[in-house]
Amino acid sequence: MRLRQQHEVQVGKQWLERADEASAADENEVELDKVRRADFQKGLERLDQACVQIDETLMALTCFV
């Protein structure tokens, strides 16, 4: 999960840099970029939550072994 998270951050970082460099003349494109950025951040938050849940599950299983 952490490798997937690192990959997503790397890919998203490149995408965000390209989006910042490109000059958007149309307001609709700016709104679309905002939506994409929000979706990207939601995805990262979900990966963070999944990592925490996995860590908690492993700790619980370790206590029973």
C-alpha positions in Angstrom: 0.0 0.0 0.0 2.8 2.4 0.8 4.4 1.7 -2.6 1.2 2.4 -4.3 0.9 5.6 -2.3 4.4 6.7 -3.3 3.6 5.9 -6.9 0.4 8.0 -6.8 2.2 10.9 -5.2 4.9 10.8 -7.9 2.4 10.6 -10.7 0.2 13.2 -9.2 3.2 15.5 -8.5 4.1 15.4 -12.2 0.5 16.1 -13.2 0.2 19.0 -10.8 3.4 20.5 -12.0 2.2 20.3 -15.6 -1.2 21.8 -14.7 0.5 24.7 -12.9 2.8 25.4 -15.8 0.0 25.3 -18.4 -1.9 28.6 -18.6 -5.6 27.9 -18.7 -7.4 30.6 -20.6 -10.8 29.0 -20.2 -12.6 29.1 -16.8 -14.1 25.7 -17.5 -10.7 24.2 -17.7 -9.8 25.8 -14.4 -12.8 24.3 -12.8 -12.0 20.9 -14.3 -8.5 21.2 -12.8 -9.9 21.9 -9.4 -12.2 18.9 -9.6 -9.3 16.7 -10.7 -7.1 18.0 -7.9 -9.8 17.3 -5.3 -10.3 13.8 -6.7 -6.5 13.3 -6.5 -6.4 14.4 -2.9 -9.4 12.2 -2.0 -7.5 9.2 -3.5 -4.4 10.0 -1.4 -6.5 10.3 1.8 -8.1 6.9 1.0 -4.7 5.3 0.6 -3.6 6.9 3.9 -6.7 5.5 5.7 -6.1 2.0 4.1 -2.4 2.1 5.4 -3.6 3.0 8.9 -6.2 0.2 8.9 -3.7 -2.3 7.7 -1.3 -1.2 10.5 -4.0 -1.5 13.1 -5.0 -5.0 11.9 -1.5 -6.2 11.9 -1.0 -4.9 15.4 -4.2 -6.6 16.6 -3.2 -9.9 14.9 0.3 -9.7 16.5 -1.2 -9.4 19.9 -3.0 -12.8 19.4 -0.1 -14.7 18.2 
